[in-house]
Amino acid sequence: MAKKIFKLDRFDGGLNNNSLARDIALDEVADISNLMVDEVGQIRLMGDFVDHAADKAQITDFTPIASHNLFSYSTDFLANGNETGEDWVVFADSNASNGMYIYANSTDSQAFSGVLSMGSSSNTKVVFHNVDGRLYVTDGNFSNASVTNKIREYIKATYFPDNTVSRSITAWTDYNNTLAAPTIAGNFAVDENPTKVTGTQSVHLRVDQTGTGTWSLADIDAHTDRSLKFFYSYVLRNGSETILKRMTQTDTQDFADKQVRFEIYITEPSGHGDIASTIPNQVKGVRVYWQGRNTSTPQFENKHFLIADIDFEKGVKFGTASYYDQNYEAIGNSNVFSHSSNADYEIGTWGGYFTNPADLAFITYEDFNGAGPEDVITDIRYKSSVVSNRKVYIGNVQYDSQTFGDRMLKSEVNRFSTFSRNSVVEVTVNDGDEITALQAYADRILQFKKKKMHIINVSKAFEFLEDTFVGKGCEGKFATTRTDFGVAWVNENGCYLYNGRNVINLLEEGKKAKKLISDSVWSSFYNEDSSIGYSPKNRNIIVMSTSGNSNNDIFIYNIPTRSWTKGTVNFGGIKSNFTRDYNQDLIIIDGGSTSIANTQLKKWNNNSDATTSKSATLVLRDADFGQPAIKKHIQKVSISYTGSTNLPAVTFDTNGGSDLNSSFSSALGNQSDFSTLELVPSSSVRDVNSFQIKFNGTINNSFKLSDVSIIYREKTAR
């Protein structure tokens, strides 16, 4: 019979170890390790994780924790406050008392250390999210008590502008993420200035009464028909509002059926020795409310109605006014107030007389916050968070000294710390499972539990469940990632991608929609702390076998070629979760092999020159040449490649043999350019049904394989 040539020149189908080697596609390989198949027409050495910065000094005195505590985000402000934009990488120490370390892109170095300390706990597992340049953190390890949630932002603002006591703020500020009521007392009095609270800047109310109206003030604690109470709150820079602090009357006067006006005073430290500090920088405003009963207006009984909204930057609105008025008054320097002789009060504002409560009412605390102060949660912890449609969703929550593993809460729109006991989103409860991670894609929230995944539509005013996928949960946020094409995650059953329409198991996805990775191989690779990351530069999904230091095995799925490969990477210790930096590099913390001094931030380098050489393996298709029943005589193998030093050994086997250790009479030689070398088997290969080739050994990064051709003759039937 005539000589025939069987050529393999496409390997971008990647690994298929689930099918028999004789049945895989022509562009697939039976086994592969530390080689890449992401380029059509050639195989090359796999990349690796390399030091993020050449000086290797971006983290100092840092204690990492497996699978957690790495995050990246961006702000408009540099470390020095210049408004030219900055990209940050945040490393949270596993010891909360050590705080967090923040790495800046512009200087390629550590810009802050020891910030955002949440307490003194160990084994801290930080949950991050960011909105509008603010970084929010909590500890998702609920076994740690006495944790204080934090917010970090750069504040550039002028409070009380155009006023003699204006205050300019330009500072990075860390503060407690709490909606607890103000701790400083607020006083009120009738027809006289209330008693000033010393020590800290505070808010006070003067109520003047005159003429005839329907306002009444009697015994404010007796809950009579004429009860009237006053409250104030802080408005934080992120739009959220604290719960209310009730104000105390410092005189004994009451009145009935009167018109009233309100004068609001804010003390100021400047020039007053008994006022030692200001209201904190993160407080950008104060709201003052009234609550009362009147037999003719019972609708006012249970809600808290706005008297004045004082924004330290914009100005003042009374009641239902549409616009802020910046007419702050420095009382000691103005006669605007009819009762302005008390110079202890530095900033004041006032409204005209109101005849009826209805003249002032109809904007309530409940309107601002979506819930009454009794329903707003002041302090809450959670194990996962995600931002979607200007709301923060948090899952597996702890508040009121209780843990709700099935519960997801949503914040009010543009009020990113405001969660109420009425904003609960529960899909399944009492199912022996708990929420482990949240991810957002388009107008859906993917709510992961350990055993299942829910897709929740959040495009409307009310969330609703679209679908549930059993067996497609995950162990934690570290096992999920966002890609250009949707949300990817990993569990013991596979690696999945939700693309906005379908959930696809990438282990089964291939070009012909068949299973590619065998159950036994995946089972030996996967661990409960397996993590996943996405490298947008080369569209690789990388799955790490373990975040511990027992092995450094990875699987890589290349989205353009829809193919898998596997290998090992260079780590000295435990690994954090993945995230992406300012340059869209996939980054991760290497805990080091000996001490915290060895801790390094690393990034994925997809190029072969990321490493000098690797121990690599490639096993090609068991070729039966389309005629499995016909015997063949193998004459030689033609290999097109380039490479110098540390070239792989080439061996073979026949008829489906697993040893793959039969040799050729010669070996690959150094070639600086692509050239073709012919290899002849060391001994005659006759009367075989199939022929399979293996490349193996320590391979230099210069090696690239273009194609393999098998020259053979079919045996003539007799």
Secondary structure, DSSP 8 states (H G I E B T S, - for coil): --EEEEEE---TTEE--SS-TTTS-TTEESEEESEEEEETTEEEE--EEEESSTT--S--S----TT--EEEEEES--TT--SS-EEEEEEE-SSGGG-EEEEETTTTEEEEEEES---S-SS--EEEEEETTEEEEEE--TTS-S---EEEEEEEEEESTTSTT-EEEEEEEEEE------SS--EEEESS------EE--EEEEEEEEEEEEEEE--TTTT-TT-EEEEEEEEETTS-B---EE-EE-S---EEEEEEEEEEEE--STT-TTEEE-S-TTEEEEEEEEEE--TT-GGGSSS-EEEEEEETTTEEEETT-SS-B---EEGGG---STT---TT--EEEE---BSSGGGT-S-BHHHHHSS-TTTB-SS-EEEEEEEETTEEEEEEEEETTEEEEEEEEE-BTTBTT--BTT-EE-SS-SSS--EEEEEEETTEEEEEESSEEEEEE-SSSS-EEEEEEET---SSGGGEEEETTEEEEEETTEEEEE-SS-EEEGGGTTTTS---S-HHHHHHH--TT-EEEEETTTTEEEEES-SSSS--EEEEEETTTTEEEEEE---SS-B---EE-TT--EEEEE--SSSGGG-EEEEEE-SGGGSSEEEEEEE---B-TT-TTS-EEEEEEEEEEEE-SS--EEEEEETT-S---EEBSS----EEEEEEEEE-BSS-EEEES-EEEEEEEEEETT-EEEEEEEEEEE----
